[in-house]
Amino acid sequence: MRCTTRAAAADADRAVAPVIGVGLLVAIVVTLAAVTLFMVGGLTEQTDPAPQTAIDLQTGDDGPSHELVHQGGDNLGGQEGRIVVQGVADPDVLDDTNLSADSSVTVYPVEEEIDLVWYAEASDESHVLDTFEADPVPTTPDENCEWVESETNGGSDDLTIDGITVACDVETSGSITVKGGGTVIGDVDGGDVDFDSGSNIYGTVNASKGVDVSNTNVTASIDADGDVDIDAGSMVGGDATGTNVDISKATVEGTIDADGGVTASKATVGGGLVGAGDVDLDGSTVRGHAYAGGNFDCSGSTVDGDDCAAYSPRDHDDY
């Protein structure tokens, strides 16, 4: 009888062992399933991946400007997240731009290394999309876009840049004055715009009124709704467009185009000269043709390689 009891107990122990084993297996499976679910859930909550794109940094036509050229892949500016161009005058240049294949945006390097950085929208995640080497502008910035925003009261007040270097696109509905050797690394867009006293503008100039340039270097074009006056010692690296354009003892490397008249005295124009009104040349060199809608007066000048006596202006309607 004693032996029977011991045998029964042994059988019971052997029966419990499989149950415990099955329980452990179930616990392991449940744990693994929970871990897997957590990992999958965590992955699905991650931010969208950084854009995959091919970008090149190319030297621009107007001195220190460079072009970020999109050569293929995802658009920049159209996806979630934010793109910052570190090492240029305006790091937020892509905020309002959707850069797609074969398009480009102008930047002005202030550092020798330019980093294109993507920041996720809802986390601290970031990725360096690309890094470039560049020749920075030959000056050290004193102020940036935050200063411009503050000084113009959000882009509505007048702004004076006196003897300092501002690394930003300067835009306001008020007037803009740069003097005392002041420098703008970026574009200028304002009402009345006045440059004086050895100033340097590394960018394009747009004005809803007039532009007055004296002893100033503008690396790109000038486009004004009002009159444009370009005086002694000035150089404009692009075109000059306005209602009336007056250039004296200065150089415009591009074309002068006026809705009214054009006056050039002891000046050099690298392109053509176009005036819907009268055109008056005195001691000047125009390397392209002259188009006049009104009278054409020429003395001591050359146009398209011919002196005044041998040159006949083109009709403005043919431009």
GUTOR-708382 format. One record per residue (C-alpha): residue in one letter; x, y, z. Coordinates in steps of 0.5 Angstrom, whole numbers, plus 500, padded with zeros to 3 digits. Layout:
<recs>
AXYZ...
</recs>
This chain:
<recs>
M500500500R506505502C509503495T502505491T502512495R509514493A508512486A502516485A505522488A511521483D506521477A503527480D509530480R510528473A504531471V505538474A512539470P508539463V503544466I509549468G513548462V506550458G505556463L512558462L512558454V505562454A508567459I514568454V510568448V506574451T512578453L515577446A508579443A508585448V515587446T514587439L508591439F511596443M517596438V512597432G508602435G514606437L516606430T510608427E510614432Q517616429T517623425D517622417P524621414A529626412P528628405Q532624400T535629395A541631391I543638392D549642389L552649391Q555653385T558659384G553665382D554670377D555676381G561676386P560672392S553669391H552662390E546658387L543652391V541647385H536641386Q539636382G534630383G530627389D525629394N523637394L525641399G520646402G514641401Q515636406E514636413G520639417R524645416I530646412V536650415V542653411Q547654416G553658414V549663409A547670410D539668411P539661414D532661413V532662405L528655404D522657409D518660403T521656397N519649395L525647391S524642386A528638380D532643376S530649380S535653385V535659390T541664391V545664398Y550668400P556664404V558668411E562661413E567657409E562651410I555650408D551645412L544643409V540641415W533638416Y529638423A523634424E517638425A515634432S521632435D528634436E531629430S535633425H539630419V545634415L543633408D549635405T555639406F559644402E565648401A564656399D568662399P565667404V564674403P570678404T567681411T564679418P557680419D555685425E547684425N543678422C535677420E533678427W536685427V533687421E526684423S527689430E529695427T524695421N518693426G517687422G518690415S514696416D519702418D525706415L531702416T538706416I545701416D551706418G558703417I556696419T555689415V548686415A547679413C540678411D535680406V533687408E526688406T521693409S515697406G519704409S525707406I532704406T539707407V546704407K551709408G558710412G561704408G555699410T554693407V548688406I550681404G543679401D537682397V535689398D527691398G524697400G520704398D526709397V533706397D539710398F546708398D552712399S559713402G563707400S557702401N557695398I550691396Y551683395G545682392T539685388V535691389N528692388A524699390S517701390K519708389G526710387V533708388D539713389V546710388S553714390N560711390T557704392N558697389V552693387T553686385A547684382S541688378I537694380D529694379A525700381D518703380G521710380D527714378V534711378D540715379I547712379D553717381A560717381G564711383S558706383M558700379V552696378G553688376G547687373D541691369A538698372T531698370G526704372T522710370N528714368V535712369D541717370I548715370S554719371K561717372A559710373T558703370V552698369E555692367G548690364T542693360I539700362D532700361A527706362D520707362G522714360G528717359V535715359T541720361A548717361S554722362K562719362A559712364T560705361V554701360G556693358G549691355G544695351L541702353V533702352G529708353A521709351G523717352D529721350V536718350D542723351L549720351D555724353G562722353S559715355T561708352V555703351R557696348G550694346H545698342A541704344Y533703343A530710343G522712343G524719343N530724341F537721341D542726343C549723342S556727343G563724345S560717345T561710342V555705341D556698339G563700337D561706333D562713334C556718335A556720327A556713325Y551710329S543710328P539708334R534703334D527704334H524703341D518698339D524694336Y526692343
</recs>
